[in-house]
Amino acid sequence: MPTLKQWIEELTDGELVEGVVIGEMGWGDYKSESVPNYVQQPRGILLTWEQALPWISYNFEEGIGAPGCNAIIAWTKTWIISVLRFDGLTEPFRVPRNPLAVLPEMPGGHWLQDRPPSQALLPSLGAIIDRIDRDVTAAVSFSRELLTHEAIPDEKMLDHLTEVRADMIRVRHEHLLAEARAARKKVSDEDA
């Protein structure tokens, strides 16, 4: 698991960090409970590298789902370094601080093109599936509430909500079925 400190250091090209500003989590305070001393963080204040280190040295999950780290901006003589969310993934990026002849990158897109081998993603697969399962379960519950609400404007929207809810339930059941089959196969393989 990375830290913001590590990400910044990887992108400085050895230059000194001149300043850091810490922001909120990527989705407001969501997941802030996993950040040590989140409430005391000096957010929105220009800090020296030394002042920022205690606040950006925590480990966080960079996988699918809500960002597990604060938004940040860090400056070196040549670079501005920050964090972005793209397609559910958190990753660092940098841009030149001043006009500079460099080959521009498109932040967020390279993970899809140069993504790690599937085997490297396996350890976090369980967490990804659990997150999807929780989201689908919450969406099914929310859609049930919407369907019973009196303020739905017309029959067409009611039909659409009913179809979406049915699709979500079908996906959840397919996931549970696949999980049960995998567990059965595992037991069968262990017995063999």
Secondary structure, 3 states (H helix, E strand, C coil): CCEHHHHHHHHCCCCCCCEEEEEEECCECCCHHHCCCHHHCCECCEECHHHHHHHHCCECCCCCCCCCCEEEEEECCCEEEEEEEECCEEEEEEEECCCCCCCCCCCCCHHHHCCCCHHHHHHHHHHHHHHHHHHHHHHHHHHHHHHHCCCCCCHHHHHHHHHHHHHHHHHHHHHHHHHHHHHHHHHHHHHC
